Amino acid sequence: MENIQNKEIRADIPLLNEIIYLDAASTTPTPEPVINAMVDYFRNFNANTGRGAYKTAVKSTVAFDNARGKIANFINCVSNEVIFTKNTTEAINIVANGIEFKKGDSIIVPNIEHHSNFLPWLNLKKHGINLKIIKANKYGVIDSSDVEKALDDTTKLITTTHVSNSIGSCQPIYEIGDIAEANDALYMVDAAQSAGHMKLDVKETKADFVAVPGHKGLLGPVGTGFLYCKSDIAEQLKPINLGGGTVSDVSEDDFKLEPVPARFEGGTQNIAGIIGLGSAVDYIERIGIENIEKHSMKLTKYMYEGINNMDNTICYGDPENIHGIVAFNIDGMNSHDVAKILDELKNICVRSGYHCAIPAIKHVGADALGGTVRASVHYYNTKEEIDILIETVNEVSRFAGA
Ligand SMILES: Cc1ncc(COP(=O)(O)O)c(C=O)c1O
């Protein structure tokens, strides 16, 4: 089958004719084939999964399970290692609240994480769990040797993001995976900004847990995500959302859990969304993950250089180590004002502010300007769009400097 080209994906997302969408790091617009897969479910076999014996319910269950299989195949694991969630945050909370930590255990976490990979761990402090916080360098990159130095007998888990949402920096997850394995620590990767943007083989990461959104790089619908959880570890994890679908037997005194992953998927799932996500994975495979990675890297570098070359702008990452995201500011201008002006002038959609990563923004010293302006790309973006961004930022920065 032919690869999908940049032009074709643009035709599949009509919204891109109206705006310059540079906010993939928040969420991505949904391509038509993904919408169509969901419409097909709603129109033709809208029934609950894993419950009814009638044909329509069986069809819905099969489509849902097929989506799980496609995702597992895509990230190189087996189906029952994929636990569906509504987003990345829920996936991380399943782990943070499902591990039986004991008082005195410690967790290693960098200081530049998204709040979703920081607060669930910080919250454990009240149960006597210690956080060992690793400091990133000025470009938002952590050094794996710092992780090694922080390890001791109390270390239960190491967690890191793969690509930082606030700076775009790519972390040495493979080196950290080796360190975790050699030291018998659990390892969690927050792949919110890498899945669908670059190859993600969960076995290669050596992670026990990988949290993934469906609605960002994978081009799936909002309200979808999943947790990869290594099968032997999943058996030790306590489900936090008990109810329908999670048990195989119940008495007045006790209950018996369903096998993994059903025990973690309490209640009716986002069936249409997950079927859409399965179709999104097909779509990504038809583009080719290597093509996405190459295209995004090219645009990222081009965008970084174009913006960083202006007299009164600052870009925050290391251009050699950022992926898909350029965070910047114009001297003396609040990041929200810049974002609003870009939208008003040229319908450019970028995010501004703290990006749910207050410690990271403080770390790079951007809090004085209300955070950063963040432009983030995917395969549907073009060089022409980046040219318009650069020209418009230049115009605003000259005005600000005048
Ligand atoms: C690195 C990172 N982790 C976690 C999240 C939370 O993702 P979600 O909104 O899917 O819960 C985000 C969202 O932007 C993110 O960028």
The ligand as a Gaussian input file, in Angstrom:
#p B3LYP/6-31G(d) Opt

LIG

0 1
 C        4.311000      15.116000      28.674000
 C        2.845000      15.085000      28.974000
 N        2.386000      14.261000      29.922000
 C        1.076000      14.177000      30.215000
 C        0.152000      14.946000      29.562000
 C       -1.292000      14.809000      29.896000
 O       -1.931000      14.278000      28.776000
 P       -3.482000      14.027000      28.730000
 O       -4.104000      15.355000      28.472000
 O       -3.660000      13.059000      27.617000
 O       -3.882000      13.484000      30.034000
 C        0.567000      15.831000      28.565000
 C       -0.376000      16.702000      27.893000
 O       -0.058000      17.622000      27.193000
 C        1.949000      15.895000      28.267000
 O        2.400000      16.700000      27.312000

